[in-house]
Amino acid sequence: MSDLVATLRDGRRREREQAFFYRILAGDAEAASDQAAADRLNGLLADEQHHVSRLTARLLELGERPTDESSSLVVPSLRDWESVAKVREEDEVRWYEAALHHVEDEDTVAVLREILASERHHREQLAGKWMPAGSASPSEKTRETP
Ligand SMILES: [Fe+2]
């Protein structure tokens, strides 16, 4: 396996784990009727799923078949999610920065840079890319829902 393929597989495995992490927490937030947390966690989940798709597409373009390894990730309680997520997002930013130091393939560099920008946003905001700053309160959101 080339270094490039190994990097893409590792990145994809990590993104799948991040998506799983936020999926569980978003479900917990919805079960606890914490709509504000659920909105942020669902935004993060959507971004991480998008990252999985981007890395999967790049692997397929390279003629590779993505594999889905199982994960033994332990997800924290809803009360602690922000501190744990912050550490995980800092780690994601470091991983992409390191990958960009050794990946030379132009198309892959473009994908990694795009994801890195999103991960930096996650690290700073702990929210998804498309959630506006100072977003609507839960009651305002409810009114927007048809
Ligand atoms: Fe992230």
Backbone and ligand atoms as CSV (ligand in chain L), in Angstrom:
chain,resi,resn,atom,element,x,y,z
A,1,MET,N,N,0.848,-1.189,0.000
A,1,MET,CA,C,0.000,0.000,0.000
A,1,MET,C,C,0.890,1.247,0.000
A,2,SER,N,N,0.583,2.184,-0.869
A,2,SER,CA,C,1.396,3.408,-0.914
A,2,SER,C,C,1.152,4.258,0.339
A,3,ASP,N,N,2.107,5.175,0.599
A,3,ASP,CA,C,1.933,6.105,1.720
A,3,ASP,C,C,0.661,6.928,1.550
A,4,LEU,N,N,0.403,7.330,0.308
A,4,LEU,CA,C,-0.779,8.153,0.039
A,4,LEU,C,C,-2.059,7.399,0.409
A,5,VAL,N,N,-2.149,6.166,-0.031
A,5,VAL,CA,C,-3.346,5.366,0.266
A,5,VAL,C,C,-3.444,5.109,1.769
A,6,ALA,N,N,-2.326,4.825,2.405
A,6,ALA,CA,C,-2.334,4.588,3.860
A,6,ALA,C,C,-2.819,5.829,4.598
A,7,THR,N,N,-2.379,7.002,4.158
A,7,THR,CA,C,-2.806,8.255,4.794
A,7,THR,C,C,-4.306,8.459,4.610
A,8,LEU,N,N,-4.787,8.241,3.386
A,8,LEU,CA,C,-6.221,8.423,3.127
A,8,LEU,C,C,-7.055,7.427,3.930
A,9,ARG,N,N,-6.579,6.193,4.034
A,9,ARG,CA,C,-7.316,5.191,4.827
A,9,ARG,C,C,-7.340,5.577,6.302
A,10,ASP,N,N,-6.216,6.055,6.794
A,10,ASP,CA,C,-6.143,6.451,8.201
A,10,ASP,C,C,-7.062,7.652,8.460
A,11,GLY,N,N,-7.016,8.630,7.563
A,11,GLY,CA,C,-7.878,9.799,7.707
A,11,GLY,C,C,-9.351,9.412,7.668
A,12,ARG,N,N,-9.693,8.511,6.769
A,12,ARG,CA,C,-11.090,8.079,6.650
A,12,ARG,C,C,-11.541,7.340,7.903
A,13,ARG,N,N,-10.672,6.477,8.428
A,13,ARG,CA,C,-10.989,5.755,9.670
A,13,ARG,C,C,-11.248,6.745,10.798
A,14,ARG,N,N,-10.413,7.776,10.890
A,14,ARG,CA,C,-10.568,8.783,11.944
A,14,ARG,C,C,-11.865,9.573,11.767
A,15,GLU,N,N,-12.197,9.923,10.531
A,15,GLU,CA,C,-13.424,10.680,10.282
A,15,GLU,C,C,-14.671,9.848,10.578
A,16,ARG,N,N,-14.606,8.567,10.269
A,16,ARG,CA,C,-15.743,7.696,10.595
A,16,ARG,C,C,-15.945,7.653,12.103
A,17,GLU,N,N,-14.835,7.637,12.833
A,17,GLU,CA,C,-14.920,7.611,14.286
A,17,GLU,C,C,-15.485,8.938,14.817
A,18,GLN,N,N,-15.053,10.055,14.216
A,18,GLN,CA,C,-15.588,11.357,14.618
A,18,GLN,C,C,-17.100,11.417,14.344
A,19,ALA,N,N,-17.513,10.908,13.206
A,19,ALA,CA,C,-18.940,10.912,12.881
A,19,ALA,C,C,-19.712,10.069,13.895
A,20,PHE,N,N,-19.170,8.915,14.234
A,20,PHE,CA,C,-19.810,8.045,15.233
A,20,PHE,C,C,-19.924,8.779,16.566
A,21,PHE,N,N,-18.839,9.439,16.976
A,21,PHE,CA,C,-18.782,10.195,18.232
A,21,PHE,C,C,-19.927,11.221,18.280
A,22,TYR,N,N,-20.085,11.994,17.212
A,22,TYR,CA,C,-21.124,13.029,17.213
A,22,TYR,C,C,-22.518,12.436,17.019
A,23,ARG,N,N,-22.620,11.340,16.316
A,23,ARG,CA,C,-23.942,10.721,16.121
A,23,ARG,C,C,-24.510,10.273,17.465
A,24,ILE,N,N,-23.672,9.625,18.274
A,24,ILE,CA,C,-24.126,9.151,19.591
A,24,ILE,C,C,-24.524,10.349,20.466
A,25,LEU,N,N,-23.665,11.364,20.489
A,25,LEU,CA,C,-23.933,12.524,21.344
A,25,LEU,C,C,-25.170,13.305,20.873
A,26,ALA,N,N,-25.360,13.410,19.564
A,26,ALA,CA,C,-26.550,14.104,19.050
A,26,ALA,C,C,-27.811,13.356,19.480
A,27,GLY,N,N,-27.753,12.039,19.450
A,27,GLY,CA,C,-28.894,11.234,19.917
A,27,GLY,C,C,-29.147,11.456,21.402
A,28,ASP,N,N,-28.063,11.531,22.174
A,28,ASP,CA,C,-28.203,11.778,23.616
A,28,ASP,C,C,-28.815,13.154,23.866
A,29,ALA,N,N,-28.368,14.155,23.090
A,29,ALA,CA,C,-28.882,15.512,23.273
A,29,ALA,C,C,-30.365,15.572,22.913
A,30,GLU,N,N,-30.741,14.876,21.851
A,30,GLU,CA,C,-32.161,14.864,21.473
A,30,GLU,C,C,-32.990,14.156,22.529
A,31,ALA,N,N,-32.459,13.058,23.060
A,31,ALA,CA,C,-33.176,12.324,24.112
A,31,ALA,C,C,-33.337,13.174,25.369
A,32,ALA,N,N,-32.368,14.065,25.612
A,32,ALA,CA,C,-32.414,14.936,26.796
A,32,ALA,C,C,-33.159,16.247,26.496
A,33,SER,N,N,-33.726,16.372,25.302
A,33,SER,CA,C,-34.431,17.598,24.872
A,33,SER,C,C,-33.539,18.832,24.954
A,34,ASP,N,N,-32.240,18.627,24.747
A,34,ASP,CA,C,-31.294,19.757,24.708
A,34,ASP,C,C,-31.112,20.137,23.244
A,35,GLN,N,N,-32.018,20.975,22.744
A,35,GLN,CA,C,-32.043,21.268,21.306
A,35,GLN,C,C,-30.813,22.033,20.850
A,36,ALA,N,N,-30.305,22.916,21.699
A,36,ALA,CA,C,-29.125,23.706,21.309
A,36,ALA,C,C,-27.922,22.784,21.092
A,37,ALA,N,N,-27.708,21.867,22.031
A,37,ALA,CA,C,-26.597,20.923,21.879
A,37,ALA,C,C,-26.845,20.003,20.688
A,38,ALA,N,N,-28.085,19.559,20.519
A,38,ALA,CA,C,-28.402,18.662,19.394
A,38,ALA,C,C,-28.106,19.347,18.063
A,39,ASP,N,N,-28.429,20.634,17.955
A,39,ASP,CA,C,-28.164,21.364,16.704
A,39,ASP,C,C,-26.662,21.424,16.424
A,40,ARG,N,N,-25.895,21.757,17.438
A,40,ARG,CA,C,-24.435,21.835,17.240
A,40,ARG,C,C,-23.870,20.462,16.895
A,41,LEU,N,N,-24.307,19.445,17.627
A,41,LEU,CA,C,-23.766,18.101,17.405
A,41,LEU,C,C,-24.175,17.560,16.041
A,42,ASN,N,N,-25.390,17.862,15.611
A,42,ASN,CA,C,-25.809,17.415,14.272
A,42,ASN,C,C,-25.046,18.153,13.176
A,43,GLY,N,N,-24.710,19.423,13.425
A,43,GLY,CA,C,-23.888,20.168,12.462
A,43,GLY,C,C,-22.498,19.572,12.349
A,44,LEU,N,N,-21.926,19.230,13.492
A,44,LEU,CA,C,-20.605,18.590,13.491
A,44,LEU,C,C,-20.675,17.224,12.805
A,45,LEU,N,N,-21.725,16.475,13.102
A,45,LEU,CA,C,-21.912,15.159,12.475
A,45,LEU,C,C,-21.976,15.291,10.954
A,46,ALA,N,N,-22.737,16.265,10.474
A,46,ALA,CA,C,-22.869,16.450,9.021
A,46,ALA,C,C,-21.508,16.740,8.392
A,47,ASP,N,N,-20.729,17.594,9.051
A,47,ASP,CA,C,-19.397,17.911,8.517
A,47,ASP,C,C,-18.512,16.670,8.481
A,48,GLU,N,N,-18.507,15.901,9.570
A,48,GLU,CA,C,-17.619,14.728,9.623
A,48,GLU,C,C,-18.043,13.697,8.571
A,49,GLN,N,N,-19.347,13.564,8.368
A,49,GLN,CA,C,-19.812,12.637,7.322
A,49,GLN,C,C,-19.365,13.123,5.944
A,50,HIS,N,N,-19.371,14.436,5.771
A,50,HIS,CA,C,-18.899,14.990,4.496
A,50,HIS,C,C,-17.411,14.681,4.308
A,51,HIS,N,N,-16.640,14.779,5.384
A,51,HIS,CA,C,-15.206,14.464,5.289
A,51,HIS,C,C,-14.997,12.991,4.911
A,52,VAL,N,N,-15.791,12.112,5.518
A,52,VAL,CA,C,-15.697,10.680,5.156
A,52,VAL,C,C,-15.955,10.522,3.658
A,53,SER,N,N,-16.993,11.213,3.160
A,53,SER,CA,C,-17.342,11.102,1.735
A,53,SER,C,C,-16.209,11.598,0.840
A,54,ARG,N,N,-15.594,12.711,1.229
A,54,ARG,CA,C,-14.504,13.275,0.418
A,54,ARG,C,C,-13.315,12.314,0.367
A,55,LEU,N,N,-12.964,11.731,1.514
A,55,LEU,CA,C,-11.816,10.812,1.552
A,55,LEU,C,C,-12.152,9.504,0.846
A,56,THR,N,N,-13.395,9.047,0.977
A,56,THR,CA,C,-13.826,7.835,0.273
A,56,THR,C,C,-13.735,8.055,-1.236
A,57,ALA,N,N,-14.213,9.208,-1.691
A,57,ALA,CA,C,-14.175,9.513,-3.128
A,57,ALA,C,C,-12.738,9.523,-3.645
A,58,ARG,N,N,-11.844,10.087,-2.862
A,58,ARG,CA,C,-10.429,10.147,-3.306
A,58,ARG,C,C,-9.840,8.743,-3.381
A,59,LEU,N,N,-10.155,7.899,-2.409
A,59,LEU,CA,C,-9.666,6.517,-2.451
A,59,LEU,C,C,-10.203,5.794,-3.689
A,60,LEU,N,N,-11.479,5.993,-3.986
A,60,LEU,CA,C,-12.080,5.346,-5.158
A,60,LEU,C,C,-11.427,5.851,-6.443
A,61,GLU,N,N,-11.142,7.152,-6.491
A,61,GLU,CA,C,-10.477,7.724,-7.670
A,61,GLU,C,C,-9.103,7.091,-7.875
A,62,LEU,N,N,-8.477,6.690,-6.785
A,62,LEU,CA,C,-7.152,6.065,-6.870
A,62,LEU,C,C,-7.249,4.555,-7.115
A,63,GLY,N,N,-8.475,4.070,-7.311
A,63,GLY,CA,C,-8.663,2.648,-7.595
A,63,GLY,C,C,-8.671,1.777,-6.360
A,64,GLU,N,N,-8.845,2.391,-5.204
A,64,GLU,CA,C,-8.850,1.647,-3.948
A,64,GLU,C,C,-10.282,1.322,-3.519
A,65,ARG,N,N,-10.403,0.303,-2.697
A,65,ARG,CA,C,-11.701,-0.061,-2.139
A,65,ARG,C,C,-11.667,0.266,-0.648
A,66,PRO,N,N,-12.477,1.232,-0.216
A,66,PRO,CA,C,-12.459,1.599,1.207
A,66,PRO,C,C,-12.927,0.436,2.086
A,67,THR,N,N,-12.338,0.309,3.248
A,67,THR,CA,C,-12.742,-0.734,4.184
A,67,THR,C,C,-13.258,-0.082,5.460
A,68,ASP,N,N,-14.211,-0.739,6.101
A,68,ASP,CA,C,-14.809,-0.191,7.315
A,68,ASP,C,C,-14.381,-1.011,8.531
A,69,GLU,N,N,-13.409,-0.487,9.261
A,69,GLU,CA,C,-12.964,-1.163,10.478
A,69,GLU,C,C,-13.922,-0.814,11.609
A,70,SER,N,N,-14.055,-1.739,12.566
A,70,SER,CA,C,-14.890,-1.422,13.725
A,70,SER,C,C,-14.104,-0.527,14.677
A,71,SER,N,N,-14.811,0.146,15.549
A,71,SER,CA,C,-14.186,1.093,16.467
A,71,SER,C,C,-14.534,0.725,17.906
A,72,SER,N,N,-13.595,0.961,18.807
A,72,SER,CA,C,-13.868,0.712,20.226
A,72,SER,C,C,-13.989,2.036,20.977
A,73,LEU,N,N,-14.372,3.065,20.251
A,73,LEU,CA,C,-14.472,4.401,20.826
A,73,LEU,C,C,-15.447,4.442,22.010
A,74,VAL,N,N,-15.038,5.116,23.070
A,74,VAL,CA,C,-15.920,5.354,24.210
A,74,VAL,C,C,-16.395,6.809,24.121
A,75,VAL,N,N,-17.709,6.990,24.054
A,75,VAL,CA,C,-18.279,8.332,23.913
A,75,VAL,C,C,-18.611,8.871,25.309
A,76,PRO,N,N,-18.235,10.114,25.594
A,76,PRO,CA,C,-18.481,10.671,26.936
A,76,PRO,C,C,-19.956,10.992,27.157
A,77,SER,N,N,-20.282,11.333,28.392
A,77,SER,CA,C,-21.651,11.770,28.682
A,77,SER,C,C,-21.860,13.146,28.052
A,78,LEU,N,N,-23.111,13.485,27.837
A,78,LEU,CA,C,-23.453,14.763,27.222
A,78,LEU,C,C,-22.866,15.934,28.011
A,79,ARG,N,N,-22.828,15.811,29.317
A,79,ARG,CA,C,-22.329,16.888,30.180
A,79,ARG,C,C,-20.866,17.224,29.859
A,80,ASP,N,N,-20.091,16.221,29.447
A,80,ASP,CA,C,-18.648,16.402,29.232
A,80,ASP,C,C,-18.269,16.532,27.762
A,81,TRP,N,N,-19.259,16.606,26.882
A,81,TRP,CA,C,-18.925,16.457,25.465
A,81,TRP,C,C,-17.978,17.535,24.940
A,82,GLU,N,N,-18.134,18.771,25.404
A,82,GLU,CA,C,-17.345,19.848,24.814
A,82,GLU,C,C,-15.849,19.691,25.096
A,83,SER,N,N,-15.503,19.335,26.323
A,83,SER,CA,C,-14.072,19.201,26.647
A,83,SER,C,C,-13.447,18.037,25.873
A,84,VAL,N,N,-14.188,16.941,25.749
A,84,VAL,CA,C,-13.653,15.787,25.014
A,84,VAL,C,C,-13.577,16.106,23.514
A,85,ALA,N,N,-14.627,16.732,23.001
A,85,ALA,CA,C,-14.654,17.064,21.565
A,85,ALA,C,C,-13.535,18.049,21.217
A,86,LYS,N,N,-13.278,18.980,22.105
A,86,LYS,CA,C,-12.215,19.974,21.852
A,86,LYS,C,C,-10.871,19.268,21.655
A,87,VAL,N,N,-10.559,18.335,22.531
A,87,VAL,CA,C,-9.297,17.591,22.420
A,87,VAL,C,C,-9.278,16.794,21.112
A,88,ARG,N,N,-10.398,16.170,20.779
A,88,ARG,CA,C,-10.458,15.379,19.544
A,88,ARG,C,C,-10.291,16.274,18.316
A,89,GLU,N,N,-10.905,17.455,18.338
A,89,GLU,CA,C,-10.788,18.358,17.187
A,89,GLU,C,C,-9.371,18.926,17.069
A,90,GLU,N,N,-8.737,19.206,18.198
A,90,GLU,CA,C,-7.330,19.652,18.153
A,90,GLU,C,C,-6.474,18.566,17.522
A,91,ASP,N,N,-6.774,17.324,17.863
A,91,ASP,CA,C,-6.024,16.199,17.313
A,91,ASP,C,C,-6.268,16.063,15.806
A,92,GLU,N,N,-7.512,16.307,15.384
A,92,GLU,CA,C,-7.815,16.251,13.957
A,92,GLU,C,C,-7.013,17.309,13.191
A,93,VAL,N,N,-6.984,18.536,13.732
A,93,VAL,CA,C,-6.231,19.614,13.067
A,93,VAL,C,C,-4.766,19.204,12.949
A,94,ARG,N,N,-4.196,18.682,14.025
A,94,ARG,CA,C,-2.772,18.254,13.977
A,94,ARG,C,C,-2.560,17.159,12.940
A,95,TRP,N,N,-3.507,16.211,12.861
A,95,TRP,CA,C,-3.362,15.109,11.906
A,95,TRP,C,C,-3.335,15.635,10.473
A,96,TYR,N,N,-4.267,16.537,10.141
A,96,TYR,CA,C,-4.307,17.070,8.766
A,96,TYR,C,C,-3.082,17.928,8.466
A,97,GLU,N,N,-2.625,18.704,9.442
A,97,GLU,CA,C,-1.421,19.511,9.220
A,97,GLU,C,C,-0.229,18.602,8.941
A,98,ALA,N,N,-0.117,17.509,9.704
A,98,ALA,CA,C,0.990,16.569,9.499
A,98,ALA,C,C,0.865,15.882,8.135
A,99,ALA,N,N,-0.360,15.492,7.783
A,99,ALA,CA,C,-0.560,14.817,6.491
A,99,ALA,C,C,-0.156,15.738,5.341
A,100,LEU,N,N,-0.481,17.020,5.474
A,100,LEU,CA,C,-0.156,17.972,4.395
A,100,LEU,C,C,1.349,18.211,4.279
A,101,HIS,N,N,2.106,17.833,5.302
A,101,HIS,CA,C,3.562,17.949,5.212
A,101,HIS,C,C,4.170,16.865,4.328
A,102,HIS,N,N,3.488,15.732,4.211
A,102,HIS,CA,C,4.117,14.654,3.428
A,102,HIS,C,C,3.342,14.226,2.188
A,103,VAL,N,N,2.080,14.630,2.059
A,103,VAL,CA,C,1.325,14.268,0.854
A,103,VAL,C,C,1.681,15.257,-0.258
A,104,GLU,N,N,1.996,14.734,-1.442
A,104,GLU,CA,C,2.374,15.595,-2.564
A,104,GLU,C,C,1.345,15.580,-3.695
A,105,ASP,N,N,0.514,14.546,-3.711
A,105,ASP,CA,C,-0.487,14.410,-4.760
A,105,ASP,C,C,-1.445,15.610,-4.714
A,106,GLU,N,N,-1.501,16.377,-5.811
A,106,GLU,CA,C,-2.231,17.653,-5.821
A,106,GLU,C,C,-3.711,17.526,-5.493
A,107,ASP,N,N,-4.366,16.530,-6.097
A,107,ASP,CA,C,-5.807,16.376,-5.851
A,107,ASP,C,C,-6.078,16.039,-4.392
A,108,THR,N,N,-5.201,15.214,-3.820
A,108,THR,CA,C,-5.379,14.842,-2.414
A,108,THR,C,C,-5.084,16.033,-1.507
A,109,VAL,N,N,-4.056,16.800,-1.844
A,109,VAL,CA,C,-3.738,17.999,-1.057
A,109,VAL,C,C,-4.955,18.927,-1.020
A,110,ALA,N,N,-5.640,19.081,-2.151
A,110,ALA,CA,C,-6.825,19.959,-2.194
A,110,ALA,C,C,-7.905,19.453,-1.240
A,111,VAL,N,N,-8.117,18.142,-1.231
A,111,VAL,CA,C,-9.131,17.563,-0.336
A,111,VAL,C,C,-8.724,17.762,1.119
A,112,LEU,N,N,-7.458,17.484,1.423
A,112,LEU,CA,C,-6.989,17.601,2.814
A,112,LEU,C,C,-7.061,19.049,3.305
A,113,ARG,N,N,-6.734,19.995,2.433
A,113,ARG,CA,C,-6.804,21.415,2.832
A,113,ARG,C,C,-8.233,21.832,3.135
A,114,GLU,N,N,-9.140,21.368,2.303
A,114,GLU,CA,C,-10.559,21.695,2.502
A,114,GLU,C,C,-11.039,21.157,3.857
A,115,ILE,N,N,-10.661,19.912,4.144
A,115,ILE,CA,C,-11.091,19.317,5.417
A,115,ILE,C,C,-10.402,20.012,6.589
A,116,LEU,N,N,-9.122,20.348,6.433
A,116,LEU,CA,C,-8.399,21.037,7.511
A,116,LEU,C,C,-9.109,22.351,7.880
A,117,ALA,N,N,-9.560,23.103,6.888
A,117,ALA,CA,C,-10.268,24.364,7.175
A,117,ALA,C,C,-11.509,24.083,8.013
A,118,SER,N,N,-12.214,23.015,7.676
A,118,SER,CA,C,-13.409,22.649,8.425
A,118,SER,C,C,-13.038,22.221,9.849
A,119,GLU,N,N,-11.961,21.447,9.982
A,119,GLU,CA,C,-11.548,20.983,11.321
A,119,GLU,C,C,-11.085,22.143,12.198
A,120,ARG,N,N,-10.461,23.132,11.589
A,120,ARG,CA,C,-10.068,24.311,12.378
A,120,ARG,C,C,-11.309,25.033,12.894
A,121,HIS,N,N,-12.317,25.094,12.062
A,121,HIS,CA,C,-13.587,25.696,12.498
A,121,HIS,C,C,-14.179,24.877,13.654
A,122,HIS,N,N,-14.162,23.576,13.537
A,122,HIS,CA,C,-14.667,22.723,14.626
A,122,HIS,C,C,-13.899,23.000,15.915
A,123,ARG,N,N,-12.586,23.076,15.795
A,123,ARG,CA,C,-11.748,23.296,16.975
A,123,ARG,C,C,-12.098,24.625,17.651
A,124,GLU,N,N,-12.330,25.668,16.847
A,124,GLU,CA,C,-12.604,26.991,17.415
A,124,GLU,C,C,-14.036,27.111,17.939
A,125,GLN,N,N,-14.990,26.547,17.207
A,125,GLN,CA,C,-16.409,26.798,17.497
A,125,GLN,C,C,-17.144,25.624,18.124
A,126,LEU,N,N,-16.608,24.419,17.984
A,126,LEU,CA,C,-17.343,23.197,18.354
A,126,LEU,C,C,-18.760,23.243,17.787
A,127,ALA,N,N,-18.813,23.558,16.519
A,127,ALA,CA,C,-20.091,23.576,15.806
A,127,ALA,C,C,-19.810,23.309,14.338
A,128,GLY,N,N,-20.854,22.954,13.612
A,128,GLY,CA,C,-20.701,22.637,12.199
A,128,GLY,C,C,-20.447,23.878,11.377
A,129,LYS,N,N,-19.931,23.633,10.175
A,129,LYS,CA,C,-19.524,24.705,9.278
A,129,LYS,C,C,-20.678,25.620,8.891
A,130,TRP,N,N,-21.850,25.067,8.784
A,130,TRP,CA,C,-22.964,25.839,8.223
A,130,TRP,C,C,-23.829,26.475,9.295
A,131,MET,N,N,-23.447,26.318,10.544
A,131,MET,CA,C,-24.229,26.957,11.600
A,131,MET,C,C,-23.750,28.401,11.744
A,132,PRO,N,N,-24.617,29.390,11.535
A,132,PRO,CA,C,-24.169,30.778,11.638
A,132,PRO,C,C,-23.775,31.124,13.071
A,133,ALA,N,N,-22.818,32.040,13.211
A,133,ALA,CA,C,-22.421,32.501,14.546
A,133,ALA,C,C,-23.613,33.185,15.192
A,134,GLY,N,N,-23.782,32.986,16.481
A,134,GLY,CA,C,-24.917,33.602,17.178
A,134,GLY,C,C,-26.235,33.125,16.607
A,135,SER,N,N,-26.324,31.825,16.386
A,135,SER,CA,C,-27.503,31.278,15.714
A,135,SER,C,C,-28.741,31.422,16.588
A,136,ALA,N,N,-29.850,31.145,15.967
A,136,ALA,CA,C,-31.142,31.337,16.615
A,136,ALA,C,C,-31.262,30.520,17.895
A,137,SER,N,N,-32.020,31.033,18.823
A,137,SER,CA,C,-32.278,30.300,20.054
A,137,SER,C,C,-33.177,29.113,19.726
A,138,PRO,N,N,-33.261,28.138,20.628
A,138,PRO,CA,C,-34.115,26.970,20.345
A,138,PRO,C,C,-35.550,27.365,20.024
A,139,SER,N,N,-36.091,28.392,20.710
A,139,SER,CA,C,-37.487,28.761,20.422
A,139,SER,C,C,-37.614,29.350,19.012
A,140,GLU,N,N,-36.612,30.151,18.607
A,140,GLU,CA,C,-36.645,30.694,17.244
A,140,GLU,C,C,-36.538,29.576,16.216
A,141,LYS,N,N,-35.688,28.594,16.531
A,141,LYS,CA,C,-35.544,27.464,15.610
A,141,LYS,C,C,-36.864,26.727,15.450
A,142,THR,N,N,-37.564,26.566,16.556
A,142,THR,CA,C,-38.830,25.835,16.521
A,142,THR,C,C,-39.800,26.544,15.585
A,143,ARG,N,N,-39.797,27.865,15.634
A,143,ARG,CA,C,-40.723,28.610,14.765
A,143,ARG,C,C,-40.368,28.460,13.290
A,144,GLU,N,N,-39.054,28.270,13.012
A,144,GLU,CA,C,-38.644,28.109,11.620
A,144,GLU,C,C,-39.052,26.755,11.046
A,145,THR,N,N,-39.266,25.796,11.950
A,145,THR,CA,C,-39.568,24.444,11.483
A,145,THR,C,C,-41.001,24.386,10.954
A,146,PRO,N,N,-41.197,23.895,9.723
A,146,PRO,CA,C,-42.571,23.845,9.174
A,146,PRO,C,C,-43.471,22.899,9.962
L,1,LIG,FE,FE,-14.120,17.762,13.201
